Amino acid sequence: VSGDEPMQVDECVAAIRRRAQAAGCSERSAFTVEPGFDWDQLRAATQSLSLFAERRLIELRLPTGRPGETGAQLLAELAHQASADTLFLVISAKLDKTQRESSWVQAIEAAGTHVVVWPLDVQKLPAWLTQRFAARGLQPEAGVVDLLAWHLEGNMLAAAQEVDKLAMLCGDGRVGRTDVEESLADSARFSVY
């Protein structure tokens, strides 16, 4: 799973974790690649047998999307030696063209699935907010979604938090413009341009 939008990446990873748990992965190991990361620890974790679970989930957070030469070789090797009792999940920031064409990404794509999370553009934010309202059992009045989309443009985490806050504040499920105006904080991300 790779992408620019941290909240969407985290929600995607959480959905994969839930699905893995439902499929019997009751053990989870997590690794984060930082300067000085010991790739042998990851190799040992993938080759050892689980003591308590039939299936397991091994997560690797790769914040930069650049594992280095040693890491790239190991990731390609692990992809080629995929095991039915181990789900290997790599989570990274957005991968550029060179990274997407690297041998380790190609090996992962050949052995499994590469989920690319694209940022939500401004035109799609109202539809996303509408889905989020519906998932929380809320019915926004006319203009509420557009008001939120304008104030929270580019900040999906703030938008999700605002919908959650409105779900707590509006017990009857109806969200009016005044409810939004009273609880809204301007959380949009603006650049110098």
N, C-alpha and C positions, 0 to 999 in steps of 0.2 A: 504494500500500500504506500503510495507516494503522493504528495501534493502540497500545495501552497497554503491551504486553509486548515489550520490546526484543529479547529472544532470538528470539521467534517472528517478529517483523518481520524481523530479520536472516536467519533461516533461509528465510523466504518470498522475500526479495530474492535470496538466494543461489540458490534454486531457479529463479527467473526468469532470473538471469544464466546459469546452466548451460543452460537451455532456449534462451535467446537465442544463446549460443555454438554450440550444436548446430544452430541454424537459420541459422548463417552470420554472426552479428554478431561480427566479430573485432576491432572497435575499440570502446573504451569511454571516454566522457568523464563526469566526475563534478563536480557543483557542489554547494556547500552555501550555503544562504541564511543570511547573518549580517548584523548591522547594517552598512549601507553596501554591500550586495551590488549589483553592476552587472548589471542585467537585460539590458543590451545584449550582454554576453558570452554569455549563454544564447541570445539571439536569433541572434547571429552563428554560434554553434556549430550551431544547428539548420538554418541556411540555407546553410552552407558544405558543399561536397562533400567526401567522404572521399577522402584520397589513397591509402590502402592497403587499404581494405575495401569490399566491395560493400554490406554492411549494417553498421549501427552501433547501439550502445546509448548513450543519453544519460540519465544519472541526475541527479535533482535532489533533494537532501535539504532538507526543509522542516521543521526541528525544531519550530517552534511551530504549524505548520498555518495560519499567517497570512502570505500573501505580500504584503500591502499592495495598494493600488490598482493600481500599475504592474505588479506581479507577477501579480495576478489577471487583468488584461487580457491580458498576454502568454500566460499559461497557457491561457486560453480561446481565444486566437488560435491557439496551437500545436495545441490539440486539434482545432480546426476544419480546420487545414491538415495533417492527419496524412499522413505519407509512408510508403510501403511499405518503403523502405529504412532507416528510422530507427525504433527502438523507444525511446519516451520513457517513462521510469519516474520517478514522483514518490513519494518516501518521506517520510512525516510521522508525527508523534505522533497520538494519538487526535483525531479531529475532532468538535467538538461539533455540536449540531443546526444552529446558525446557519452554521457552516462547511460542513456537508454540503449545505445548501441554497443555498450561494453559486454564482454563475455559473461560476466556474472549475471547481469540483468537478462540477457538472452537465454542463459541456462535456466533461470527461474521461470521465465515466460514459457519455455519449452516443457518444464516439469509441472508447472502449476498455472497460476493466474496472477497477472499484474493489474492491480486496481489503481488507476490514476484518478486522483481527486482534483477536479478543476475548480477554481474559485467561482462563486456564483456572481454573475453579472447583475447590474442594476435592474435590467428588465425582468429577470427571473425571481428577484427577491420577493415581490408581492405574492407570487404563486407559492413560494417556499413558506412564507409567513402564513398564508391561508392553510396550507397543509399542517403547519405546526399548531395553529389554533384548533383545527379539527382534531388533531391527535390528543389535545388536552381537553376536548369536549367543550370548546368555546365557540360562540357565534358572534363574530365582530359585526358591528353596525357599519353602514356604508361610510367609507372614508377612513376607517380605523387602520386598515392594512396599509393604505397609501401614506398615512401620517407616520406610521412606524417605519415604513420603508424609507421615507425621506430622512427621518431623524437618525436611523441606524444604518444608513448606507455604508456598505463595506465592512461592517463589524457584525459578523454572524453570531459570535458569542454573546455580544450585548443583546442582539435581537432574540436569541433563544432564552436568555435570562429574563428579558422583558416579558416574553410570552408566559414563562413560568411564573413570574411575579403577578401578572394579570390573572392567571389561573387561580392563584391563592387569594387575590383581592376580590375577584368577581365570583362569588359563590354560586350565583344562579346560572352562570354560563354565558350571559350576555355581556359583551364588552362594548361600552359606549365611548364616544370621542372624549368626553370629560374624564372617564376613568383613565384613559391613556395620557391625556394632558397632565393629570395630577401625578401620575407615577413615572412619567418619562424623563429620562436624563439624556441630554444630547451626547451620544456616544459614537457619533460618526467619525470615521478616520478621513481626514483631509490631508492632501499633500500640499506642497508649496505651489503646485500648478493648479 
